[in-house]
Amino acid sequence: MTIVIKNKDTLIFDDFKFKCCVGRNGFTKNKVEGDGKTPRGIFGIENLYFRSDRKKKPQTSLRALKIKKDMGWCDDIKSKNYYNKLIKTNIKVKHENLFRSDYKYDFFIPIKQNWFDPILGNGSAIFIHLTKNYKPTAGCIGLLEKDFLILVKLVKINTNIIIL
């Protein structure tokens, strides 16, 4: 089974069709860090990350990891060693905090874009995460929590995502 993003507001998986939001500047085949675009292509998905202080671990066959206060995702285009990887926030590189004060990362799944041997500047931290209002993202895919929980119940670690 494959997750399909057909357009800027539709995610399809199996018989389910969910409203979603994507990057504020649309889609691109040539992702650049900070361009506000959602990358086009076929990608794998990674683990489920969740805020155990706010949410219960959802039913899923994905490996579920609790988000800790010192967790971040490196988006530093000068960091060959850490770019587009999960890090501890005490490392002196530019990063996105995963333990956020808002709700968006209460649940998220990284999309394996620029994943294996990442190229500096070709995009990092592309996630399926939560939204409440479908406002455009910085390049991620946003779903309502109720839809996200349905999706994680259905996907497997070998599920791919196609962004058209």
C-alpha positions in Angstrom: 0.0 0.0 0.0 1.2 3.5 -0.8 0.3 6.9 0.5 -0.5 9.3 -2.4 -0.5 13.1 -2.3 -2.5 14.0 -5.4 -2.7 17.7 -4.9 -2.2 20.4 -2.3 -5.2 19.2 -0.2 -5.7 15.5 -0.7 -3.9 12.5 0.8 -5.1 9.0 -0.2 -4.3 5.7 1.4 -6.2 2.5 0.5 -9.9 3.4 0.6 -9.3 6.5 2.7 -9.2 10.1 1.4 -8.0 12.7 3.8 -7.9 16.5 3.5 -4.3 17.7 4.1 -2.0 20.7 3.7 1.4 21.0 2.0 4.2 23.5 1.6 3.2 27.2 1.3 5.0 27.4 -2.1 3.5 24.2 -3.6 5.6 21.3 -4.9 9.1 20.8 -6.3 11.3 18.2 -7.9 14.3 20.1 -6.7 13.9 20.7 -3.0 16.0 23.4 -1.4 16.3 24.0 2.3 13.9 26.8 3.4 12.0 27.0 0.0 8.6 26.3 1.6 8.0 23.6 -1.0 6.9 20.0 -0.5 9.2 17.6 -2.5 7.8 15.5 -5.3 8.9 11.9 -5.6 8.5 8.5 -4.1 9.9 8.1 -0.6 9.8 5.7 2.3 8.5 6.6 5.8 10.3 6.3 9.1 9.2 5.8 12.7 6.3 7.4 14.5 7.4 10.0 17.0 5.0 11.1 19.7 4.7 13.4 22.8 4.1 10.9 25.6 3.5 13.7 28.1 0.5 14.8 26.0 -0.7 11.7 24.0 -0.9 8.0 24.4 1.0 5.8 22.0 -1.3 5.2 19.1 -2.1 1.8 17.6 0.5 1.3 14.8 2.9 -1.3 13.5 5.5 1.5 13.1 8.2 1.7 15.7 7.0 4.4 18.1 9.5 6.7 19.8 8.8 9.1 22.6 9.9 12.7 21.9 12.2 13.9 24.6 13.0 17.5 25.5 16.5 17.2 24.1 15.5 15.9 20.7 15.9 18.0 17.5 16.2 17.5 13.7 19.3 19.0 12.1 18.5 21.5 9.3 22.0 23.0 9.3 23.2 23.2 5.7 26.8 23.4 7.0 26.7 20.2 9.0 27.9 17.3 6.9 27.7 14.9 9.9 24.2 15.7 11.1 22.2 17.2 8.3 18.6 15.8 8.0 19.1 13.5 11.0 17.6 13.2 14.5 20.0 14.8 17.0 20.3 15.8 20.7 19.8 19.5 20.9 23.0 20.1 22.9 25.0 19.6 19.7 26.0 23.0 18.3 24.2 22.9 14.9 21.1 24.6 13.6 18.1 22.4 14.2 14.4 22.2 14.6 13.2 21.4 18.2 10.9 18.4 18.2 9.6 19.0 21.8 7.5 22.0 20.7 5.1 24.1 22.7 2.5 23.8 20.1 0.6 20.7 19.0 2.1 20.1 15.5 4.7 17.5 16.5 2.6 15.7 19.1 2.7 13.0 16.4 4.8 13.0 13.3 6.4 10.6 10.8 9.6 11.6 8.9 9.4 11.2 5.2 12.6 9.7 3.8 13.4 12.6 1.4 17.1 13.3 1.1 17.6 10.5 3.6 20.4 8.2 2.6 23.7 10.1 2.2 21.8 13.5 2.5 23.0 16.3 0.2 23.5 19.5 2.1 20.8 22.0 1.3 18.5 19.6 -0.5 15.9 19.6 2.2 15.5 18.3 5.7 12.8 17.6 8.3 10.1 16.7 5.9 7.4 15.2 8.0 3.8 14.1 8.1 2.6 16.1 11.2 -0.5 17.6 12.7 -2.6 20.6 11.6 -5.7 22.1 13.0 -6.5 24.6 10.3 -4.9 23.3 7.1 -2.6 26.4 6.8 0.3 25.7 4.4 3.4 24.2 6.0 7.2 24.9 5.5 7.3 21.8 3.2 5.7 19.1 5.3 2.3 17.4 5.0 -0.3 18.3 7.7 -3.2 16.2 8.8 -5.9 16.6 11.4 -5.1 14.4 14.4 -8.1 12.1 13.9 -7.0 11.4 10.3 -3.3 11.0 11.4 -4.4 8.4 13.9 -6.3 6.4 11.2 -3.3 6.6 8.9 -0.8 5.4 11.5 -3.0 2.4 12.2 -3.0 1.4 8.6 0.6 2.1 7.4 3.6 -0.3 7.7 7.3 0.4 7.9 7.6 -0.6 4.2 4.8 1.8 3.1 5.9 4.4 0.5 4.6 7.9 -0.1 4.2 9.3 -3.6 4.0 13.0 -3.9 2.8 13.9 -7.4 
